[in-house]
Amino acid sequence: MIPSGEGANLAMYDGAELGKAIAAHPGDVEAALIAYEKDLFPRSASEAAEAEGILKVCLGPNAPQSLVDFFTNTQHVK
């Protein structure tokens, strides 16, 4: 992922989840990985989509104007 702030958070959480899966399947790493990966991809899908959007803003066909527009947007957040 690009540096949008969630990659490190997901990596730490995923490491803990992998450890729990390995502990829950002693002696069967394959079963642990299957159990772990069942939740891995759905858990990170929204962050991956957001990162893709940020990547397009930074490096897409309208860059650098899209990046300027991102930082100069005058809409107020409510």
N, C-alpha and C positions, 0 to 999 in steps of 0.2 A: 504494500500500500504506500501511497505517497504520504508525506508527513502531515496528515490531517488531525493528528492527536489521538487516534484510536488504535493504531497498530501496536504500540507497546502495551496498552491496556489489554487488548485481545491476546497478545502473546503471553502475558503473565497469567491471565485467566485460563487460556488454553493449556498452558503448562500444568497448572493445578488440576484441571479436568483430566488431562492425560495421566497424571500421577494417580488420581482416584480410580481411573479405569484400569490401570495396571494392577493396583492393589485389589480391585474387585475381581480380577481374573488371574489369580496367581498361577504361574506356569503356562499361561496361554496368551502370549503377546498378540497373536493374530486376533483373537476374540476381543482383547482389550482395545486394539486399534479400530476394529469394526464398531464397537460400542461408542468409542470416542468420536469417530468421524461421523456417526449418525447425527450428532448435534453440532458438530464443528461448523459445517458450511451454512446451515440455516442461521446459526448464531451470528455469523459475520456478514451475512448477505446485505443488510441495510448499510453497514459501514463501508462495504466494498462498493456499493452503488453510489454512496456519497463521495467516496474517494475518486471514483471514475468521473463524476461531475466536476469536482475540483480540478482534476487533471485536464479535462476539456477546457475549463476556463483558463488554466495556465498555459496549456500547450496546443489548444485546438486551432482550427483554421482562422478564428477571429482574434486570436492572441496577437499582440498584447492588449488590444482594445477591450477584449472581454474581461481581462484582469483589471484594467483601469475602471471599467464600468462596475465591476464587483465592489471595488473599494470606494467608489464615489456615488454609490446608490443613495439617493436621498429619501427613500421610503423609511418611515419611522416604524420601529418595532413596538407593538402594543403589548 
